[in-house]
């Protein structure tokens, strides 16, 4: 078990890595799979170790993905590593985390409705990206995790 202080430090390091621009060599540019895996690792680790609530992190990451999808100014982005090339990797991780966030409803009866409405809003935003970006990996992830999301939603009654 990692202490809260170490968890916070790990999350801070991951956030710093995601915020900085990475200098890539010609070999690394050709191997985008390794680059995407690295970004995916940092995003997953940031979700796992952050002291912020999962809902707040989801909203931040979705806001960043929105900037990528709508091609907003890169100066406004918190995470400069988020781009069209890393979008499918991050999209899949966010959907997995959204399912985890949805499962918190059973544990948290007081804020259940807030969690549910927030998760549905996040899910709707993620699905709307498919209309903007014609990408098979996004569609595949949306179908796989969307089905699980809907099953979880329906099981709540």
Residue pairs with C-beta under 8 A, 6 or more apart in sequence:
2 10
2 49
4 51
7 49
7 50
7 51
8 49
8 51
10 45
10 49
11 45
11 46
11 49
11 50
11 51
14 42
14 43
14 45
14 46
14 49
15 46
15 50
17 42
17 81
18 39
18 42
18 43
18 46
18 79
18 80
18 81
18 82
19 78
19 79
19 80
19 81
20 80
20 81
21 80
21 81
22 35
22 81
24 35
28 34
28 35
29 35
32 85
35 85
35 86
36 85
36 86
36 88
36 89
37 89
39 81
39 82
39 86
39 89
39 90
40 86
40 89
40 90
40 92
40 93
42 81
43 61
43 89
43 90
43 93
43 94
44 93
46 57
47 54
47 57
47 93
47 97
50 57
54 97
54 100
54 101
54 104
55 101
55 115
55 118
55 119
57 97
58 94
58 97
58 98
58 101
58 118
58 119
58 122
59 118
59 122
60 78
61 79
61 90
61 94
62 94
62 122
62 125
62 126
64 77
64 78
64 79
64 82
65 82
65 87
65 90
65 91
65 94
65 126
65 129
66 72
66 125
67 73
67 76
67 77
67 82
68 77
68 82
68 83
68 84
68 87
69 87
69 129
69 132
69 133
70 132
74 80
82 90
84 133
87 133
87 135
87 138
88 135
88 137
88 138
88 141
91 126
91 129
91 137
91 138
91 141
91 142
92 137
92 141
92 145
94 122
94 126
95 126
95 141
95 142
95 145
95 146
95 149
96 145
98 119
98 122
98 123
98 126
98 145
98 149
99 145
99 148
99 149
99 152
101 115
101 118
101 119
101 122
102 115
102 116
102 119
102 149
102 152
102 153
103 152
104 115
105 112
105 115
105 116
105 156
106 156
108 115
116 153
116 156
119 149
120 153
123 146
123 149
126 142
127 142
127 146
129 138
130 138
130 139
130 142
